[in-house]
Amino acid sequence: MSTEQPGADSCDLLCLDLPVAEEIRSRMPQLPALEQASEAAKALADPTRLKVTAALAAGGELCVCDLAWVVGQAQNLVSHHLRMLRTAGLASSRRDGRLVMYTLTDRGRALLAALLTPAAAKTV
């Protein structure tokens, strides 16, 4: 049973402080930047991708084989998640002979830090 009153999320009268509202509105990010941030956030909305990201943060640079073992998932599944992280700009890859090595981008590290406390990152 909710104790909130109906309409508790909106004002009962129009009380716009136009100078303040316009100043804030002028500083709001543009739609392309918001869409890009939304896609990055969606990339970490999956628990397996979040775990892969935490493993990359802990390991620095890892290949798919190592990541698959660390997170306890099949290589093809981990590879799929890494592709999504790369597409979102949260991870990057480089070829080293026959291996493909993955690492987090600065943006990937920052977003992971915003989502997980240091103690939580150690237990993922």
C-alpha positions as YAML, in Angstrom:
chain: A
units: angstrom
residues:
- id: 1
  name: MET
  ca: [0.00, 0.00, 0.00]
- id: 2
  name: SER
  ca: [1.50, 3.31, -1.12]
- id: 3
  name: THR
  ca: [1.44, 6.33, 1.18]
- id: 4
  name: GLU
  ca: [2.14, 8.78, -1.67]
- id: 5
  name: GLN
  ca: [-0.59, 11.09, -2.74]
- id: 6
  name: PRO
  ca: [-1.76, 10.97, -6.37]
- id: 7
  name: GLY
  ca: [0.10, 13.61, -8.38]
- id: 8
  name: ALA
  ca: [2.93, 13.82, -5.82]
- id: 9
  name: ASP
  ca: [5.45, 13.94, -8.67]
- id: 10
  name: SER
  ca: [4.19, 17.17, -10.19]
- id: 11
  name: CYS
  ca: [3.54, 20.73, -9.07]
- id: 12
  name: ASP
  ca: [0.00, 21.87, -8.42]
- id: 13
  name: LEU
  ca: [0.67, 25.20, -10.12]
- id: 14
  name: LEU
  ca: [2.97, 26.52, -12.83]
- id: 15
  name: CYS
  ca: [5.95, 28.06, -11.05]
- id: 16
  name: LEU
  ca: [8.61, 28.32, -13.78]
- id: 17
  name: ASP
  ca: [11.74, 30.28, -12.82]
- id: 18
  name: LEU
  ca: [12.51, 31.15, -16.44]
- id: 19
  name: PRO
  ca: [16.03, 32.61, -16.02]
- id: 20
  name: VAL
  ca: [17.21, 29.59, -14.03]
- id: 21
  name: ALA
  ca: [15.45, 27.08, -16.29]
- id: 22
  name: GLU
  ca: [16.83, 28.69, -19.48]
- id: 23
  name: GLU
  ca: [20.37, 28.79, -18.07]
- id: 24
  name: ILE
  ca: [20.20, 25.10, -17.20]
- id: 25
  name: ARG
  ca: [18.60, 24.26, -20.54]
- id: 26
  name: SER
  ca: [21.45, 25.99, -22.41]
- id: 27
  name: ARG
  ca: [24.00, 23.72, -20.68]
- id: 28
  name: MET
  ca: [22.18, 20.44, -21.42]
- id: 29
  name: PRO
  ca: [24.03, 17.95, -23.64]
- id: 30
  name: GLN
  ca: [22.89, 17.71, -27.25]
- id: 31
  name: LEU
  ca: [20.95, 14.66, -28.46]
- id: 32
  name: PRO
  ca: [23.91, 12.92, -30.19]
- id: 33
  name: ALA
  ca: [25.93, 13.02, -26.96]
- id: 34
  name: LEU
  ca: [22.96, 11.73, -24.97]
- id: 35
  name: GLU
  ca: [22.41, 8.89, -27.46]
- id: 36
  name: GLN
  ca: [26.07, 7.90, -27.25]
- id: 37
  name: ALA
  ca: [25.99, 7.92, -23.44]
- id: 38
  name: SER
  ca: [22.78, 5.91, -23.46]
- id: 39
  name: GLU
  ca: [24.34, 3.25, -25.70]
- id: 40
  name: ALA
  ca: [27.38, 3.02, -23.42]
- id: 41
  name: ALA
  ca: [25.16, 2.61, -20.38]
- id: 42
  name: LYS
  ca: [23.11, -0.05, -22.16]
- id: 43
  name: ALA
  ca: [26.31, -1.94, -22.96]
- id: 44
  name: LEU
  ca: [26.94, -2.45, -19.24]
- id: 45
  name: ALA
  ca: [23.30, -3.24, -18.42]
- id: 46
  name: ASP
  ca: [23.97, -6.95, -19.01]
- id: 47
  name: PRO
  ca: [25.49, -8.80, -16.01]
- id: 48
  name: THR
  ca: [27.85, -10.85, -18.19]
- id: 49
  name: ARG
  ca: [29.17, -7.76, -19.98]
- id: 50
  name: LEU
  ca: [29.58, -6.05, -16.63]
- id: 51
  name: LYS
  ca: [31.56, -9.05, -15.39]
- id: 52
  name: VAL
  ca: [33.72, -9.07, -18.54]
- id: 53
  name: THR
  ca: [34.34, -5.35, -18.04]
- id: 54
  name: ALA
  ca: [35.32, -5.89, -14.39]
- id: 55
  name: ALA
  ca: [37.69, -8.69, -15.46]
- id: 56
  name: LEU
  ca: [39.32, -6.39, -18.01]
- id: 57
  name: ALA
  ca: [39.68, -3.71, -15.35]
- id: 58
  name: ALA
  ca: [41.39, -6.21, -13.05]
- id: 59
  name: GLY
  ca: [43.56, -7.80, -15.74]
- id: 60
  name: GLY
  ca: [44.47, -4.81, -17.85]
- id: 61
  name: GLU
  ca: [44.80, -6.55, -21.20]
- id: 62
  name: LEU
  ca: [43.42, -10.04, -21.77]
- id: 63
  name: CYS
  ca: [42.63, -12.37, -24.66]
- id: 64
  name: VAL
  ca: [39.21, -13.97, -25.13]
- id: 65
  name: CYS
  ca: [40.50, -17.34, -23.83]
- id: 66
  name: ASP
  ca: [41.60, -15.82, -20.53]
- id: 67
  name: LEU
  ca: [38.43, -13.75, -20.21]
- id: 68
  name: ALA
  ca: [36.21, -16.77, -20.89]
- id: 69
  name: TRP
  ca: [37.96, -18.72, -18.14]
- id: 70
  name: VAL
  ca: [37.86, -15.81, -15.68]
- id: 71
  name: VAL
  ca: [34.14, -15.11, -16.12]
- id: 72
  name: GLY
  ca: [33.17, -18.78, -16.48]
- id: 73
  name: GLN
  ca: [31.47, -18.46, -19.88]
- id: 74
  name: ALA
  ca: [32.01, -19.92, -23.35]
- id: 75
  name: GLN
  ca: [34.51, -18.16, -25.61]
- id: 76
  name: ASN
  ca: [31.93, -17.43, -28.30]
- id: 77
  name: LEU
  ca: [29.64, -15.75, -25.73]
- id: 78
  name: VAL
  ca: [32.50, -13.68, -24.29]
- id: 79
  name: SER
  ca: [33.57, -12.73, -27.82]
- id: 80
  name: HIS
  ca: [30.02, -11.54, -28.54]
- id: 81
  name: HIS
  ca: [30.01, -9.40, -25.39]
- id: 82
  name: LEU
  ca: [33.44, -7.98, -26.21]
- id: 83
  name: ARG
  ca: [32.19, -6.98, -29.66]
- id: 84
  name: MET
  ca: [29.31, -5.11, -28.02]
- id: 85
  name: LEU
  ca: [31.70, -3.38, -25.60]
- id: 86
  name: ARG
  ca: [33.94, -2.35, -28.51]
- id: 87
  name: THR
  ca: [30.96, -1.03, -30.49]
- id: 88
  name: ALA
  ca: [29.92, 1.05, -27.46]
- id: 89
  name: GLY
  ca: [33.46, 2.47, -27.18]
- id: 90
  name: LEU
  ca: [34.10, 0.85, -23.80]
- id: 91
  name: ALA
  ca: [36.77, -1.62, -24.93]
- id: 92
  name: SER
  ca: [39.42, -1.75, -27.62]
- id: 93
  name: SER
  ca: [41.32, -4.60, -29.21]
- id: 94
  name: ARG
  ca: [44.62, -5.23, -30.91]
- id: 95
  name: ARG
  ca: [45.96, -8.24, -32.75]
- id: 96
  name: ASP
  ca: [49.08, -9.87, -31.33]
- id: 97
  name: GLY
  ca: [50.00, -12.62, -33.79]
- id: 98
  name: ARG
  ca: [47.14, -15.12, -33.60]
- id: 99
  name: LEU
  ca: [45.70, -13.58, -30.42]
- id: 100
  name: VAL
  ca: [43.33, -10.66, -30.09]
- id: 101
  name: MET
  ca: [43.99, -8.72, -26.91]
- id: 102
  name: TYR
  ca: [41.29, -6.58, -25.28]
- id: 103
  name: THR
  ca: [41.52, -3.68, -22.89]
- id: 104
  name: LEU
  ca: [39.11, -1.11, -21.50]
- id: 105
  name: THR
  ca: [39.07, 2.39, -22.88]
- id: 106
  name: ASP
  ca: [39.24, 5.33, -20.50]
- id: 107
  name: ARG
  ca: [35.49, 5.68, -20.96]
- id: 108
  name: GLY
  ca: [34.97, 2.01, -20.12]
- id: 109
  name: ARG
  ca: [37.00, 2.35, -16.92]
- id: 110
  name: ALA
  ca: [35.14, 5.51, -15.92]
- id: 111
  name: LEU
  ca: [31.71, 3.99, -16.50]
- id: 112
  name: LEU
  ca: [32.64, 0.82, -14.63]
- id: 113
  name: ALA
  ca: [33.90, 2.92, -11.71]
- id: 114
  name: ALA
  ca: [30.62, 4.83, -11.68]
- id: 115
  name: LEU
  ca: [28.62, 1.60, -11.55]
- id: 116
  name: LEU
  ca: [30.65, -0.49, -9.12]
- id: 117
  name: THR
  ca: [32.19, 0.49, -5.84]
- id: 118
  name: PRO
  ca: [35.80, -0.71, -5.45]
- id: 119
  name: ALA
  ca: [34.65, -3.45, -3.04]
- id: 120
  name: ALA
  ca: [31.92, -4.61, -5.45]
- id: 121
  name: ALA
  ca: [34.36, -4.70, -8.36]
- id: 122
  name: LYS
  ca: [36.50, -7.18, -6.42]
- id: 123
  name: THR
  ca: [33.59, -9.57, -5.92]
- id: 124
  name: VAL
  ca: [32.19, -9.57, -9.48]
...
